[in-house]
Amino acid sequence: VSARWSPSESCKPIVDEAPVFYPTAEEFQDTIGYIASIRSIAEAYGICKIVPPQSWTPPCPLKDKKIWEKSKFFTRIQQVDLLQNREPMRKKLQRKRKRRRQFFSKPRRRARIENSESNTGSDPEDKFGFQTGSDFTLEEFERFADEFKLSYFEVKDRQEEKWFPSVEDIEGEYWRIIEQPTDEVEVYYGADLETGTLGSGFPKKSSLLTDSKIDQYVESGWNLNNLSRLRGSVLSFEECDISGVVVPWLYIGMCFSSFCWHVEDHHLYSLNYLHWGDPKIWYGVPGSHASELEKAMRKHMPDLFEEQPDLLNQLVTQLSPSVVKSEGVPLYRVAQNSGEFVLTFPRAYHSGFNCGFNCAEAVNVAPVDWLQHGQSAVELYSAQCRKTSISHDKLLFAAARKAVQALSEIYFLNKENPENLRWKSVCGKNGILTEAIKKRVLLEEKRIEFLPKVTRLEKMERDFDSKTEKECLSCFYDLHLSAAYCNCSSDKFACIEHANLICGCDSDNRFVLVRYTIDEMNTLVKALEESMDAIKLWASEDIQLNGNTNEYDKEDRVKDCVSESTCSAGESKKEHKKNSEMNLNELSDEHRSKSQKNFAGCDNLIVNVGKISEAKTEHLVPRNLGCSKLFGVDLCSSPLPNLQLNTSLKNENMEYSEVSQLDSDAEPRLGLCVEPINFGSVVGSGKLWCNKDVIFPKGYKSRVKFFDICNPMNMSNYISEILDAGLLGPLFKVSLEEHPDKNFVDASPEICWEKVVERLNKEIKRQRCLGEQGLPPLQPSGSINGLSMFGFRSPSIILVNLSFCSLSLVQIIQTTHEVCNSLYLQPYP
């Protein structure tokens, strides 16, 4: 190290301190809740420090000997003296070329590559960036960092043998190097290291640390591996494990290694934890003054911004806090010590440096109040033609659907829990989530209004962007909500504003795909404003799951019913349509969407006395072994029939032989056994309590084993049950027996279990990325049958069901008529 400390030329800036918070052990339990509780104070500073309770001391797996001495990480070389005071690269190159022509070169103290690798991957001859450095182990880097620091701050004639510079000494010297460089100072920084490669500093279930005492840290919301997807964070709806956003990054620093002025991607919150080592010094500017900082930097570095307009996105430029303050921009300081968190707020610019060897970990988080900032970010990115990291619209509407589901459970199921109440708190006419949806709907409505009148709108397929996210070919705007395309180039898509850039065809040849109509989105707004009718509508199966409009006109409903149903014997389609239309008129608005689903294929429910399997009689069983009724027939008045069903059923001229054919496929393919817990009771008048396959008993409950969604290497019990949602009909719920808060509720039993499989696959993918071994394979879509998992196709339950079906022939005929009448169908004669 040739450069040396100049204490007499210290440039330590005078900066006010950002607030420091000390949560109690109780407050520390709810991470998202605590962040929300301090936001009103801390957001005005843009940055703050959170000191955990003294009892919170998570172990660090990175200190394990195998990782410390063997695992390598990459570094970047930072030219500290050039972070603020440097020439534009093009001017420097021009001057170099001129000198070569004149056969003249000025000697330098030591050679250094000026044209280093840019963060954007651009030509290194055009942009300034950080050069790739050596690879180190943590042990090697600690030795390297300590030697550099001791050499740089070496002072002759000092008596103390173990003297170290103070934080104030280092801070004053750092800004002297930035503002008034006299020597070249190069340091190494292990920045943006993927925890999936080197490992996280927080313990995980697969951690090398196996002490049971670490369990609280494995599950803690302050464990940055869990933070992004905590309940209450909108990033919990992000399906991909985006490195640095959803999955934490590590930062291995040394003295003077720097993180330059920047804001988080999509203006997200960020939380940084210092695992060990020397302090990290932060400077923050409130998000409300972000534009002022940008102006100050452009003012003081005009040539650099002229050459590189997106300079602030590259994280390679510092500007002294003293200069920032001189421009009237409020700025605050934080000194982060080992074991402390630093929280940054949306669009809050921040920068800083390290005082020596240390290790930090950081990740993003998105409480619901972030949504308004996220919308501004994607509009800004579109204007700058900058690619996005996440689909803002996908997160926004996923949060809205979750909120409506919570409102539905609160108002119709009287189910109040901390999660539901948290979602309710962001709803209402002036709720944060409601306002975010309103703003987005208004923006979309205005854009659609400016489309040429000949432009045709089409409903978007549900999986339009499920496998690969779609973005505008011009501005990279995310196309989750709407996308323009032309028949001449079906593989090209654009946002509504750039629809005319797809091709040179006439406007009438173009289409715009929309996920929701404006009417549907306005209904969503009303639901978030807690309109009961709107909540019922949006909680229904059609919109929530398929995005289909519920406002079909009556004619379309009748056509659908006629096309998907078989008319009864001797009845013409015209007569069937007339009868169906009459019955549809009797439906209340809130039933229409759901009933339309149940009408499809409803002829299969008509009982053929000759074949009991076609009658789906296994689902006509009361699910309560106490006094129950089946379509008004008291089943407790007579004892259970003998299980010798073959003789008794044949005596009634019924065939049950087909039941035995179910044995091969009725049980789940994993060899699971469904255990009935409560047989419930059949709702005799329920138009919504059946579909073409099943009649759903209210209060039904069963237990089945399946892969644990929290730890896929284990098998756990799931409870499947049928709840009464009042006017909404039955709701199906699947929950982990040991963790009933982890549940899936839907209007369809199949969709409930699809959600379980989807959540399981996400967890398998997540743990694979973290290097877990022994995980089960991903479960393909449709690999399990929801009816089977509920137990409706289990042979043992079918046999019990059949034992209840020793009704007389007259009773079965009466039952048939009641089934048909409940579905507005004409029974067979």
N, C-alpha and C positions, 0 to 999 in steps of 0.2 A: 504494500500500500504506500504510494508516494504522497498522497494528499494527507494533510494534517489539520487538526482542530485549530480554529482561530477564535478563542473565547472573547477577545477584545472586539471582534467584529460581529458579535451575536445579533441576529435579526429576529429574536423571539417576538411574535405578534402579541398584542394585547387584545384578548378575545374573551367575551363573557362566557361563563360556563352554562352548558345545557343542563336541564333538570336531571336529578338522580332519584330513582324510586326504590323503595325498600318494601316489597310485598311481604305480608305475613304468610305463615305456612298455609293458612286457610285460603287466602287470596291467590296463592301460588298454584292452587289445584286447578284453576280454570284459566288456561293460557289465553284463549281468545277473549274471554270475559275480562281478564285483567288488562289486556291491551286496550279493549274498548273503554275501560274505566279511567285510563290515564290519557286517552286521546284528546279530550277537551283541553287539557293543560299542555301536553307535550307536543301536539301537532304544530303549535305556533312557533316551535323551535326547529322543527324539521328532524330533530334527532334527540335521543335521550339515552340514559343508562339505567339498566335494571339490575339491582344487586339481589341475588337469590337469598332466601333464608340460610342461616349458617348450617342448618341440617342438610342442605341440598349439596352433596359433594359427589357427583357422578364419577365413577372410575373411567379411565381413558384406555381403551384397547390398543391404541397406537403405541403405548409405552411397553407393550409386550415385546420381549426380547427378539422374537422372530421377525416382527415388523420393524422394530427400531433398528436392527442391525442388517436386515436382509432386503427389505422392500425399497425399491428405488422410485423416485419421482423426478419429473422434469422441472427445469427452471427457465426463467427468462432473464436476460441481462438488461438491467435498467441503467440508463445513462442519466443519473440524477441531475447533473449540472445542465442538461439540455431540456429538462421537462418544462421550463418556462422560457429561458433565453436561448433561442435557436433560430437559425435562418430557415426560410422555406427551402425544402429539399431541391427544388428546381433551380433556384438561384445558386445554391451551393454547387450543384452539378455543372451549371454553366461556367462558374468561376473556375472549377477544376479543369474543365475542358480548355478554357482559355490559357490557364497556366501551363497545361501540357504543350499547347501550341508554341508557347514562349520558352519552352524548355526550362521552366522555372518552378521550383517547388520550395515551399517554406518548411523548414524542419519542425517536427513536432516532438513533444515530450515522449509520446508513445503512440503506436498505431492503434486505431480503433475503427471498426466498421461503422460508418454513419448510416448507411442505407440498410437498416435491419428489417426483419420480417414484420410486415404490417398485420395488425389484428384482423383486417378485412381480407387478407390474402391478395391485396393489390400488388402491382409491380413495386418492389422495394426501392426502385430508383425514383418513385414518385411520392412516396409517403414515409413519414417518420414512424417508427415502431420499435418494438423490443426484440432484440436478437435472441435466438434460442441459446440457452446456456447448457451447462453440464447436468448430468443426472447424479443425484445424491441419494444416500440413505439418510434417515433422520440423524443417525449417529455422526455421519460424515458432515452433514450440513451444520449441526451444532458446533462441531470443532471449527469448521470454516468460518461461521458467523462470529464465534467468540474471538478467533484470531484477528479477524478484520476489525472488530470493535476495539480490542485492546491496542492494536497497532495505530488505529486512527486517532484515538484519544490519549495516546502516550504523551506523558508530560515529564520532562527532565527535572531532576532534583526534587521530585515529590517523595515525601518520607513514607506515606502509607503504602504498605505492600499490597493491600487488596482494595485499592481505590477504584471506584466506578463512577462514570459521569452520571449526574442526576438527569431526570426527565427534562428539566428546564434547560440544562446544558445541551442535551441532544436536540431539543426542539429549536433552540436558538441557532445551533450550527446547521441544522437541516435547512432552515429558511435562508440562512446565509448562502448555502450552496445553490439554492434555487434562485435567489434574487441577485447575488453578487458572486458568481462563480469565479474562482481563480485557478482551480485545478479540475482535472477530470476525475469524476467520482463514479465508479461503476459498482453496482451491487447485484446480487442474484435474488430472485423472488420465485418461490414455488406457488404460483397463483392459479386459481381455477382448476384445482386438482379434483378429479372425480372420486367421490367416496366409494363408488363401486369398484374402483381399481386399487387404490391405496388402502381404503377402509375409512370408516367414520370414527371420529373421536368419541362418539357416544356408544354405549353398549347396545347390542341387538340380541335377539333371541339366539342367534347363531354365534354370538360373540365368543371369543376365547375365554372370557371371564365367565365362569359357571356358578359363582357364588349366588345363592338365592337372594342375598341382600340387594342385588342389582335390579331385581324385578321392577321396583318402583321407577327406576331410571329407564328401563326398557320401554315401559308403557307411558312415561311422562309426556305431557304435551310440550314441555320445554326441551325434550330430546328432538333435535332438529330433523331427525328422520321421520318424525311423526307430525311436525308442525303444519306443513302445507295442507295436509288432508284432514286436519281436525274438523270436527263438526263446527260449523259457523264460518269456516273458511271456504270461499267460493272455489278455490283450487281443489277442493275435495271432489269436484265434478270433472276434473281433468283426468282423462283416461290414460294418457301417456306419462311415463316417468321422465320428464324433461330435466336433463342435467343442469344444475345451477338454479333452476326455478322450483321444481318440485323435489328434486333430489339434491341434497346439500353439496357444496364445494368446500374443499379444504384450502387453507392459505398458510404456507410455511414461510415465515419472514425472517429477515435479518435487519440489522441497523440500517436505516435510511430506505429500505425497500418501501415502495410507495403504491398507493391506490389513488389515481388521479380523479379530478372532478367528473362526476357522472350521476345519472339517475338510474334507478332499477328498470329493467325491461318492463314495459307496459305500466310503468309508474306504480309498481307493486310495493308493498311493505317489504322490508328485509329485517331479519334478526341474525345477529352475529354473536357467537360465543367464543371467548378466548380460553382455550383448554389449558394452556400453560405458557410460561415464558415472560419476556419483558413486555411492558405496556405497549398498547397500540393507541396512537393519538388520532382523533377524529375531528373534522370540521364539518358543520352542516349549515345549510341555508334552507329556510322554510319553503315548502312547495309553493306557497302563495307569492314568493319572490323569485321563482325559478327563471322567469323571463329576464329579470333585472340582472341576474348573474350572467346569463348568456350574453346580454348586451355588453356587460363589463368586459367579458373575455374577448368578444369581437372587437371592442374598442382598443384594447391593449395589445391584441395580436392580430391586426388586420391582414397582414401578409399570409399568416398561417391559415386563417379562415378562407382567404381568397383562393389559396392553393387547395385546401381541403375543407369544403363547406360542412362536411359531417364530422368535423374534428372532435366534437364533444362525444360522439358515439364510439370513439376509438380508445378512450381511457389512457391517453398518453400525454396529457397536458395539465400542468399545475398552474395555479395563479395564487400568488401570496395572499393570505388573509388580510394583510395590511392594505393591499391594493383593492381587494373586494370591499372592505369597509370604507375605503376612501370614496367609493362610488355610491355610498349610501345603502349598500345591500346588508341587511342584518345577517350576522354570522355567529355561530356558537361552537364551543369546543367541548370535547369529551375525552378524558383520559381513561381508557379501558384497561383494567387490570385482570390478571388471571382469575377465572371463575365468574366473570361478569358478562352481562349481555349488553349489546348496543342495538337499539331499535331505530330504524329510519322510516319515515312516513312517505306517502305517495308524492312523487315528483319532487322530493327533497334532494337537492344536490348535496353530495358529500364527497370528501376526500380525506387523505391522511397518510400516515407513514408508521413504520414500526421502529421501536427503540432498541431492538435486539432480537435474538433468536426467540421465536414464539410460534404457536400453532393456533389458528382460529378456524372456525367452521361457520358457514352462512347459508341461508336458504330464504326463499320468499314465502309470503303468506298473504292472503287476500280476504280479510273480513268484509262483510257485505258493504260497508261504507266505502270500500275501494272501488266499487263498480262505477261510480260517477267519474273517478279519475281514469279508470281503465277505458271508458268510452272516449274520453278526450285523447288518450294515448293512441288508440287505433285510428282516430281521425287525423291526428298529427302524423302518424306513420304513413297513412295513405297519401297525405299531401307531400311527404318527403319520398314517396315511393320506396318505403323501407319495409322489409319483410317482418312479419309478426312471429312471435314465439308460441302464442296460444290463440285459440279461437275465443274471442271475447263474447260473441253472441251465443256460442254454445254454453259457456259458463253462465251467462246472464239468464238465459231461458231455462237452463237446468235448475238454477237457484229459484226461479219463479215457480216452476212446477213443484219443487220440493216445498216451497212456502205454502202453495195452495193445498198440497197434501196435508201439511201440518194443520192448516186452518180447518180442513175437512175433518180431521181426527178430533180436533178440539171441539168443534161445533156439533158434529153428528155422532161422535163416539164418546164424547165427554172424556177424551184421553188427553190429559195435560201432563206433560213432563218437561224437564228443562230444555230439551231440544225443540219441541213444538213451540214452547213459549218464546224461545229465542227467535224462531222464525216469525212468530206472530208480532214480535216487537219491531220488526222492520217492515211490517205491512201497515194497512190503514191508509187513509186518504193522503197523509203527508209522510208515509213511511219511506225510509231510505231506498228499499227495494222497489217500492211502488213508483217512486220518482224516477229511478233508473230505467224501469221498463217504459214508463210514460215518455221519457225523452227519446228512447230508442224507437218506439212505435211512431212517434211524431216525425222523427227523422226519416224513417222508412216510408211513411205515408207521403211526405213531401217529394221524395225521390221518385216514387211510383207515379205521382201526379204529373211529373215533368216528362214522363215517357211519351213517345209518340202514340197517338190514340189507336193506331193500327197494331200496336204491340200486344201480343197475346200472353196472358198469364196462365201458367200451368202449375199444378201441385207438384212439389218436389218429392221424389222418392225418399222414404224414411232413411235409407242408408246411403244417401247421396254423397256424404262426406265422412262416412264411418270408417272406411279403410284408409283413405288418403284425404287430407284436408284440401279443399279447393280454394284457390286464391285468384284474384283478378290478374289477367295477363299484363295489365298496364301498371296499376298502383299497388298490387299485392294485397288488396283489401280482402279480408276473409269472407267467404261466400256461404257461410252456414245458413244464413237467413234467406238470401235471395241470390240468384245468379242468372245472368243473361247468356244466351247461346244462339247459334244459328244452325239451320239444317245443313249448311254447306261445310261446317267444321264442328262436329259434335264433340270433339275433344278439347275445344277451346271455350273458356268461360271468362266472363268479365263482371265487374260490379255494375250496378244499374247506371251509374254516371258515365261509365266507359263502354257502354253496350255498342256504340257505333264504331269502336275500334276493333271489334272482332273480325270483321270482314267488310267488303265493299257491297254487300247485298242490300236490297231495299229493306226498310224497316219492317215491312209486313212479313218478311221472311224470318224474323227473329222472334224468339220466345224469351220470357222471363220465368224462371222457376221460383216459386215461393214456398217456403216451409209452412207458413201460416198466412191466412188471409188477414186483411186489416180488421175485419169484423172479429175474427178469432182473437187477434192480439188485443183489441179493445175489450173483449170479454175477459181476457186475462187480467187486464188492468182493473176491471171491476171486481174480479175475484180477489185481487190483492187489496182492493179497497174494502174487502170483507162484505161484498154483496152475496147473500146466501144463494140466490139462484145461479149466479156466476160461478160460485165455488162448486156447486153441485155439477154444473156443466163441465167445468175444467177438471174436476176430479174423476169424471167418467172415463171409461176405457178408451174411447175413440180418440179424443184429443191428447190425453196424457201419453198414450203409448204409440199411436199411429200418426198423430198430427192430422187426422181427417176432420173435415168440417162436420159439425153436428146439425147445421141448419139446412139439411136437405129439404127440398120442397116435398109436399105430400105425394106428388106423382112419382118422384124418384124413389121414395120409400116403397110405394106399392110395387113398382117395377122390380126393385131389388128382392122384395119378398116373393113375388111371383116367380122370378127367375131362379131363386135359390130354394124354392119349396115345391113339393109335388102336390097337385090338387087331389082332393079326395075323390074316391070312385064316383063316377057319374056327375062330377062337378066340372063345368067348363072353366077355363082360365078367366074368362070375363066375369063369371059369377064369383069365382074365388077372389078376384081382384076387388069386386064390389064389397064382398064380405070383409076382406082384409082392410079395405079403406074405411069401412064403417067402424071397425074395431080400433083402427089407428086413431080415429077421431076421439076415442075415449081416453087416449093416453094423455097424461099431463106432460108439459114441456120437459120437465126434468127426467121423465122416463124414456123419452123418445130415442135418444142415442143408444142407451143400453138395450131397450127392447128390440130395436132394429137388429142388433147383434143376435139376440136370442131367437128372433124369427127365422134367421137364415138356416135352412135345412131342417126346420122344425117337424117335418113329417116323420122323421126318424123316431120321434118320441111316441108316435101312435102305437099302442100296444097290439101286437099280433098275438092272439091267444095261443096260436100254435107254437110260437117260439119265444120263450121267456128271455133269451139273451138279447133279442131285438128290442124288448121292452126296457132294457137297461134296468131290470128289477133290482140288481145289486145296489143301485143307488136310491131305491125307494125305502131304505131301512131307517127307522128311527135310531138316532145315535145316543139314546139315553136308556140304560137298562132299567130305569124306573118306569113310572107310568108315562107312556107316550102314545101319540096317535099318528096314524098314517092316513092322510086324507080323511080325517074324521072318524076313522075306525079305531076303537080303543084296543091296543095290542096287549094291554095288561090284564084284560078280562079273561084271557085264556092262557094256559101254560105254553111254554115254548114247545114247538113240535119236535118230534124225533128227528135226528139228523139223517135218518134213512130216507133221504129226499127222493131217491130214484123212484121208489114205489109210489110215494104219496103224490109226487108231481105227475107221474104217468097216469095215476088214477084220475087226475083232473085234466087228462088229455093234453098235458104240456110236456115239452121236451126240455130237458136240462142238459142233454149230452154236450151241447156246445160250450157249457161252462167249463168242462174239463179241458177244452182246447185253449182256454186262457192261461193254463198253468205255465206254459212255456214262456210266455212273454208278459204275464201280469206283474210279476215281481220285478223290481228294478234290476238292471243288468249287473249291478255291483253286488248282488246277492244280499240285498238289504231286506230286512223284515219290518213291515209296518205294524206297529203295536197300537191298537185302538185304545183311547183313553176315555172318551165320552162320545156316545153315539148320537147325541143331540136329538132334535125332533124336526119333522118335516113341516114346513110352513105351507098349509093347505091352500092359501090364497095368493101365494107368491108368484106373480108373473115373472119376477126377476130371479127367482130362486131355482132356476133350471136352465139348461141349454140343450142342445140336440143330443148330448151324451149323458148328462148327469142331472139328477135332482139333488140340490144341496141342502142337507139338514142343518138347521140353525143350531149352533153350539157344538158342532162336531169338532173333535180334537183327536189327533193321533201323534205318534212319536216314530221317528225313523233316523237311522244313522247315515251320515254322509260326511264327505271331507269338510274339515273345519275351515271356514272362510278366514279365520285369523291365523291359523297355523295348519296349512294344507297337509302337513305330514301326519296329522292326527285325524281320527274319525270322532265326530261328536254327534250328540243327539240334537235333532231339530224337532220343534213342535209345530205341527200344521193345524190350523183351526179356522173355523168359519164364524165370522162375526156378523151381527145384525147392524147394518148402517142405516136403518130406517128407510126413508124414501129411496135411498141409493141401492137398496137391496143388500145382498151379501157382500162382505169384504173378506178376502182370503189373506191370512197372515201366516208367515213362516218365520220362526225365530230360533236362535240358538238357545237351548234349554239353560245352559250355564250363564249365558249373557243375553237375557231377554231384551236388552236395549238394542241389540243388533238384530233388527227384524226387517222384513220385506212385506209390504201391504199392497194389495192390488185388487182390482175387480175381477181378476182371472186367476185360477189356481196354477194354470200353466205358466203365466207370466211371472207369478211369484217365484216359481222354481227356476225360471229362466234368469231372473235377477240374482238368485243365489249362485247359479253357475257363472254368470257374468262377473259377479264380485269375487268368486273363487279364482277364476282365471286371471283377474287383475292381480290378486295377491300372489298367485304362482309366478306371474311375469315379474312382479316387483321383487320377489325373493330371488328369482333367477338372476336378475340384474345385480343383486347384492352378493352373488356367488354361492347361494345356498345349494346344497346337494341333497339327493334323495327325495326330491319333490315329485308328486304325481304328475302325469301328463296333463296337458290342457284338455278340458272337457269340451268336445265339439258341440256346436249348437244343436239342440234336439237330442242330445245323448241320453237325457232322462225325460220321463213323461211326468208332467205335473200331477195328473190324475193318479198315476201309480204312486208317486211320492206322498200324496195325501192319503193313499190307501184304498182308493175307489176301485183299483184293479187287482188288489191283493186277493189271492184265492181264499185265504183264511177268512177275510172279511166278507168275501162274496158268499162263502158258505153260511156264515152267520146271517148275512142278509137274506139268503134264501130260506133259512129256517124261520124267518119272520113272515115269509110269503105264503103260508098255508092258509091264505084267504080263500073263501069260496069263489066259485066261478062268477057268481053275481057280484061279489065284492070287487073282483078284479075288473069286471066290465065297468062297474061304477067308478073305480079308480081311473080307468082309461078315459072315461068321459070328463072327469075332473081335471086330468092332465091336459086334455085338449082344450077344455073351456078356459083353463088358466092361461093358455097360449093363444086364445082367440082363434082356434081352429075348429073345423067341423069334424067330429069323430066319425069313424066308420059306422055304418048302420049296425 
